[in-house]
Amino acid sequence: MDHSLQSAKFMKLNKLCFTRSGQKILDQIEDDWPSTGVVVLLGANGAGKSTLLDVIAGIKKADSGELILQQSHSKFLMPEPAAFYPYLTVKEQLNFIADMFVNVQPDLQVENAMEVWQLHPVADKLTKNLSLGFRQRLSLAQLALSNADILLLDEPMNGMDPEILSVFKEQVLTWKKTKSVIMATHIMHEAQILADWVVVMFQGKIIRSHAYSEEISFHQIYQKAIDDYHLGHAVNG
Ligand SMILES: Nc1ncnc2c1ncn2[C@@H]1O[C@H](COP(=O)(O)OP(=O)(O)OP(=O)(O)O)[C@@H](O)[C@H]1O
């Protein structure tokens, strides 16, 4: 574990709230996250992970509270499900993203992204006809082309075959040296290999958040966080 991560905080979540139809989807979210490395968000279905990523990305606006970044940063979200222009081919979709984000040698960078994420077999396929695994690859290729320094990944490992999963892990380990990678996932045993920081969400709240040390599994951290939360509630109640 890199202990410098604990001091080099860069993103402050200050009492973020997001309520819809009377449900507190984000309930006074408060936390500080490090400037580089991988922050993993764990939580049951409906805990609020995707909503939090959307608020950080700026796709959803919190009803109250604020997100404070130490400097200005570019952000790029890999949403779940992945979203593309349905009638563009894979190659056209990547060229479109490169036009927006890539200043230097866009053709070369598109080619490189296609190579890394093994997209050549589907280069001329319409994005609407891609399988789940290839949609994830294309979404990750877009993320790489964005050159953003905060990468927000919502369930990135869904549908990946073992070969592309190992490419994914290799890429994340490279990205995390210089970028902040914030990832929501249910695939705990793979995520814990990549993590520097772990966050557990429950019913719109962050109930645990700390630097991650490999001595203890995500499964144990998650279970203990939930147990302690219920115990705290029982004691307080
Ligand atoms: N715009 C909205 N209007 C009403 N309810 C919403 C809205 N956005 C999210 N929700 C609800 O907020 C809750 C949290 O959803 P969210 O997708 O953030 O959870 P999650 O932790 O990502 O879940 P999962 O693991 O299933 O992806 C869910 O109950 C969802 O139905």
The ligand as an SDF file (V2000), in Angstrom:
LIG
                    3D

 31 33  0  0  0  0  0  0  0  0999 V2000
  -33.4130    9.9120  -11.2450 N   0  0  0  0  0  0  0  0  0  0  0  0
  -33.8460    9.0100  -10.3670 C   0  0  0  0  0  0  0  0  0  0  0  0
  -35.1370    9.0020   -9.9640 N   0  0  0  0  0  0  0  0  0  0  0  0
  -35.6000    8.1080   -9.0590 C   0  0  0  0  0  0  0  0  0  0  0  0
  -34.8280    7.1580   -8.4810 N   0  0  0  0  0  0  0  0  0  0  0  0
  -33.5450    7.1100   -8.8600 C   0  0  0  0  0  0  0  0  0  0  0  0
  -32.9700    8.0190   -9.7980 C   0  0  0  0  0  0  0  0  0  0  0  0
  -31.6630    7.7240   -9.9560 N   0  0  0  0  0  0  0  0  0  0  0  0
  -31.4180    6.6830   -9.1390 C   0  0  0  0  0  0  0  0  0  0  0  0
  -32.5330    6.3010   -8.4800 N   0  0  0  0  0  0  0  0  0  0  0  0
  -32.6360    5.2500   -7.4480 C   0  0  0  0  0  0  0  0  0  0  0  0
  -31.5510    5.4610   -6.5860 O   0  0  0  0  0  0  0  0  0  0  0  0
  -31.0980    4.2600   -5.9970 C   0  0  0  0  0  0  0  0  0  0  0  0
  -29.6150    4.1250   -6.1880 C   0  0  0  0  0  0  0  0  0  0  0  0
  -29.3460    3.8190   -7.5410 O   0  0  0  0  0  0  0  0  0  0  0  0
  -27.8820    3.6220   -8.0980 P   0  0  0  0  0  0  0  0  0  0  0  0
  -28.0220    3.1900   -9.5210 O   0  0  0  0  0  0  0  0  0  0  0  0
  -27.0760    4.8330   -7.8110 O   0  0  0  0  0  0  0  0  0  0  0  0
  -27.3420    2.4180   -7.1900 O   0  0  0  0  0  0  0  0  0  0  0  0
  -26.1070    1.4640   -7.3970 P   0  0  0  0  0  0  0  0  0  0  0  0
  -25.4250    1.3520   -6.0750 O   0  0  0  0  0  0  0  0  0  0  0  0
  -25.2680    1.9290   -8.5410 O   0  0  0  0  0  0  0  0  0  0  0  0
  -26.8210    0.0870   -7.7540 O   0  0  0  0  0  0  0  0  0  0  0  0
  -26.3790   -1.1340   -8.7080 P   0  0  0  0  0  0  0  0  0  0  0  0
  -25.3560   -1.9170   -7.9410 O   0  0  0  0  0  0  0  0  0  0  0  0
  -27.6610   -1.8820   -8.8780 O   0  0  0  0  0  0  0  0  0  0  0  0
  -25.8660   -0.5460   -9.9940 O   0  0  0  0  0  0  0  0  0  0  0  0
  -31.9270    3.1620   -6.6440 C   0  0  0  0  0  0  0  0  0  0  0  0
  -32.9690    2.8290   -5.7610 O   0  0  0  0  0  0  0  0  0  0  0  0
  -32.4580    3.8340   -7.9170 C   0  0  0  0  0  0  0  0  0  0  0  0
  -33.6660    3.2720   -8.3260 O   0  0  0  0  0  0  0  0  0  0  0  0
  1  2  1  0
  2  3  1  0
  2  7  2  0
  3  4  2  0
  4  5  1  0
  5  6  2  0
  6  7  1  0
  6 10  1  0
  7  8  1  0
  8  9  2  0
  9 10  1  0
 10 11  1  0
 11 12  1  0
 11 30  1  0
 12 13  1  0
 13 14  1  0
 13 28  1  0
 14 15  1  0
 15 16  1  0
 16 17  2  0
 16 18  1  0
 16 19  1  0
 19 20  1  0
 20 21  2  0
 20 22  1  0
 20 23  1  0
 23 24  1  0
 24 25  2  0
 24 26  1  0
 24 27  1  0
 28 29  1  0
 28 30  1  0
 30 31  1  0
M  END
$$$$
